[in-house]
Amino acid sequence: MNISRRLGTLVVFGVPAVIGGGIVYALFGNYVSVFAYEIILLLFAGGFASK
């Protein structure tokens, strides 16, 4: 997988980070759960991009 494809994959994971972060905050009402969601998403995106 070349570098442009990896960067494209990480950009695609940026949308769920922004939208999903707002949804998680609306559901739980605190930033700790948002940070946990973002870390899980970051680990998943990193694993997917390193494949």
For each residue, the residues with C-beta under 8 A, 3 or more apart:
1: 5 6 49 51
2: 5 6
3: 6 7
4: 7 8
5: 1 2 8 9
6: 1 2 3 9 10 49
7: 3 4 10 11
8: 4 5 11 12
9: 5 6 12 13 45 48 49
10: 6 7 13 14 45 49
11: 7 8 14
12: 8 9 15
13: 9 10 16 17 41 44 45 48
14: 10 11 17 18
15: 12 18 19
16: 13 19 20 41
17: 13 14 20 21 38 41 42
18: 14 15 21 22
19: 15 16 22 23
20: 16 17 23 24 37 41
21: 17 18 24 25 34 37 38
22: 18 19 25 26
23: 19 20 26 27
24: 20 21 27 28 33 34 37
25: 21 22 28 29 30 31 33 34
26: 22 23 29
27: 23 24 33
28: 24 25 33 34
29: 25 26
30: 25 33 34
31: 25 34 35
32: 35 36
33: 24 25 27 28 30 36 37
34: 21 24 25 28 30 31 37 38
35: 31 32 38 39
36: 32 33 39 40
37: 20 21 24 33 34 40 41
38: 17 21 34 35 41 42
39: 35 36 42 43
40: 36 37 43 44
41: 13 16 17 20 37 38 44 45
42: 17 38 39 45 46
43: 39 40 46 47
44: 13 40 41 47 48
45: 9 10 13 41 42 48 49
46: 42 43 49 50
47: 43 44 50 51
48: 9 13 44 45 51
49: 1 6 9 10 45 46
50: 46 47
51: 1 47 48
